[in-house]
Amino acid sequence: MSKNFDVVVIGGGPGGYIAAIRAAQLGFNTACIDEWKNEKGGPAPGGTCTNVGCIPSKALLQSSEHFEHASHGFAEHGIEVKGLGLNLEKMLGRKNTVVKQNNDGILYLFKKNKVTFFHGRGSFVKGDANGYEIKVAGAAEETITAKHVIVATGSNARALPGAEFDEKLILSNTGALAISEVPKKLGVIGAGVIGLEMGSVWRRLGAEVTVLEALPTFLGAVDEQIAKEAHKLLTKQGLAVNLGVKIGAIKTGKNSVSVEYTDAKGEAHTGEFDKLIISIGRTPNTIGLNAEGVGLKLDERGFIAVDGDCKTNLPNVWAVGDVVRGPMLAHKAEEEGVAVAERIAGQHGHVNFNTIPWVIYTSPEIAWVGKTEQQLKAEGVQYKAGTFPFLANGRARALGDTSGMVKFLADAKTDEILGVHIVGPMASELISEAVVAMEFRASSEDIARICHAHPSLSEATKEAALAVDKRALNF
């Protein structure tokens, strides 16, 4: 096996494995290094996303939603369920199977595309424009060389000072996905994507969930109208969301965690929980990379410093995904990975940050792309808005899920779509139409004139586009 490569990718998450595959497709002799291990110590490529993030969380969200439907929703459909029970061990086992299928799928793709895989931790030894020496610390330590290096080492959960993760009582996303018994009382610090998704999973399975959020507004990055609707729907389901909270001392007992905090009014409280999930963001992972040894520059927040093309300060060294600036999203990492591989090949890879979709997989789902109404107001942009509720959508009624709405924001003069925001059923799928439209700089009129299948949830997208010009047909 050759130990000299054209391209070596450090990290096998969404950014890394996709970059490696695209580089191999472009004719480069490519290797990917990844250290994730499965339960048996074998390779488990896919990074945080596949192992303890996007994939397992969606598996549990789906399972827990089935359980909630069986508990509360089926009766409306004339389906009577008696003696309903929860086999949490089997549910977690299914989640683990889904993860393994994805791990194995990536290993298959490496083999199919002739990407050499190294199982271990990759770090810089030395190098310059002529090539880099990379150490792989695995079962057996070895050294490989590369003309180009793509760093895709991802991110780690941010710990709260004084409350380090033990993954037994104080949990990161990793522990939150592997609770062996449904807690009676679950605390969640941080009302972001992870906090709301994990809080939703365990609430559906029977936990009393309290969410503590430091910010005074709910989902501040989301369009305000959509965020207010989501807050109303999630609290109605039973998530207790406390905003404007200041966290004090966190103390662990033998089987519980206490959290001292003051609410938005300044009143002191102590929450007693069986488990505590801390989801206050993530930090770039450069641990063990030996960035300082080769002079790889990091910015003031610890991210690898890159330019608009994902080039670092070192010749032929690139970085993508969570370890660089921009949204910490798996699909953003993938697009950067493809773009960098193509740039190495002399092509013109491109990533448009303005059309990266965001999704929160609660129920209802929340998805958006482009500018929010508050951003447009702050920027002084003249715009028109159109909304359409799923309450007036025939398919949503048939599904029995009429919560939420679709919202369009378009330029007041040109009618170009500036942002689309959805809270409701299958928002994660519906947002794709908006992404395509914005990539082609479509107008709301374009979407309003396109024939959408009936009955379908996508008709709500068409109707919201019609509503921009105050001519919705079904509301």
Secondary structure, 3 states (H helix, E strand, C coil): CCCEEEEEEECCCHHHHHHHHHHHHCCCCEEEEECCECCCCCECCCHHHHHHCHHHHHHHHHHHHHHHHHHHHHHHHCCCCCCCCCCHHHHHHHHHHHHHHHHHHHHHHHHHCCCEEEEEEEEEEEEECCEEEEEEEECCCEEEEEEEEEECCCEEECCECCECCCCCCEECHHHHCCCCCCCCEEEEECCCHHHHHHHHHHHHCCCEEEEECCCCCCCCCCCHHHHHHHHHHHHHHCCEEECCCEEEEEEECCCCEEEEEECCCCCEEEEEECEEEECCCEEECCCCCCHHHHCCCECCCCCECCCCCCECCCCCEEECHHHCCCCCCHHHHHHHHHHHHHHHCCCCCCCCHHHCCEEECCCCEEEEEECCHHHHHHCCCCEEEEEEEHHHCHHHHHHCCCCCEEEEEEECCCCEEEEEEEEECCHHHHHHHHHHHHHCCCEHHHHHHCCCCCCCCCHHHHHHHHHHCCCCCCC
